[in-house]
Amino acid sequence: MNLHVDRLTLRSTGLSEGDARRLPRLVAERLAAVGVPGDATPRDRLRVSVTPHPGEAIESMAGRIASEILDALARSS
């Protein structure tokens, strides 16, 4: 299965403007690196929620968001 993301919207609080701009790119990079489960059901919309950890690096947060997206896709199959 190919993953086509038309729009990735992230709502975040407490991030610097630079980190808020980097976060969607980092999430997309992690999704591209890992790939999508082959048996995932196509979805028009997917919503996940990730609570930031105090002092967490933006790279770590991006990894957790990507993992939640992949887990949600796997559960939808």
HELIX and SHEET records of a PDB file:
HELIX    1   1 GLU A   17  VAL A   34  1                                  18    
HELIX    2   2 ILE A   58  ARG A   75  1                                  18    
END                                                                             
